[in-house]
Amino acid sequence: MSRTVTRAALATAAAVSALSLAACSSGTSSSTASSDGSSSSKHHTIAFIPGCTCDPYYSTETQGFQDAAKAAGVTAIVQGSANFQASEQIPVLQAVVQKHPDAIVIDPTDATALAAPIEAAVAQGIPVMTTGNNVNTDKIFTAIAASSVKGGLLGGQELIKQAPNGGDVVFVHIKPGISSIDDRDTGFKQSFAGNSKYNVLPELYAGQDSATQAAGLVQAALAAHPNIVAIFASNVITAEGTANAVQAAGKTGKIAVLGYDASPQEVTHLQAGTLTALVSQNPYKIGQLAVENSVKYLGGDKSIPKDQPLDPVVLTKDNLDANQSALYK
């Protein structure tokens, strides 16, 4: 996920602000403008469905999508569910299909559950692309996301740098089936493969996207495994819970703790030392690229690659100032 909303073409700056706020709730917003800011009678309509409206990742991606839509002179529709749940996202997708946009961009909440609804949209003549999480269908015209496997690998390598003497390490997950987080877990394990100094403990599954749930799991793990030297928190919410648990256990500065994504709260924890590194996916850029690729496809460019992985960025206190563009809004 790291997951947010939504990581439009309006005529005035005030309207842009209003649209951004609308994107942070379960609802729909749209606007139309040409590239010079004037109204256009001939334009595309592109819809964006984030994973939820509950996460800074998606709000940052939405802002990039809206800004690019305004620059391209297309109508932007943004509609998302309040929670990161396939059962909530599928009805949103079906409602958006009824608006008959020229293209749909979606960050699927579940690789399997969203496959059939996406294929149904394509069957109605609406091209679909994904951002962030993957989906189990070849009917999309492209997928753009920061490589989660690489992000997990880079994050694990950063933890090794910060805890070079070895010990127990653990990955804090939500639940299996979220493709991006499963991939981060894969990359995390790859970073420690063959390194006998480290013992990779079983994943901690919070079961839901809850900072409180994640904190409880991490607190219990720290009590049960006093040799934990590094923790990889897989998204914004688990990072928040992990940082709180580390602080409560009096382990700040004693354990290397990496949080995935770069929300304002995570950056605060990084500066305070309760998180010691972050991995940013640069969702603003992903939102921009979603519009650019949709416009190209609608313009007849069928040479767009099916998969467009982007490189994530590892952030620490030392390089934070040089990477402000990678921070989430």
Secondary structure, DSSP 8 states (H G I E B T S, - for coil): ----------SSHHHHHHHHHHHTSSSEEEE---TTSS--SS--EEEEE-S-SS-HHHHHHHHHHHHHHHHHT-EEEEE--SSS-HHHHHHHHHHHHTT--SEEEE--S-TTTTHHHHHHHHHTT--EEEESS--S-S-SS-EEEE-HHHHHHHHHHHHHHHSTT-EEEEEEES-TT-HHHHHHHHHHHHHHTT-TTEEE---EE-SSS-HHHHHHHHHHHHHH-TTEEEEEE-SHHHHHHHHHHHHHTT-TTTSEEEEEB--HHHHHHHHHTSS-EEEE--HHHHHHHHHHHHHHHHTT-----SEEEE--EEE-TTTTGGGGGGS--
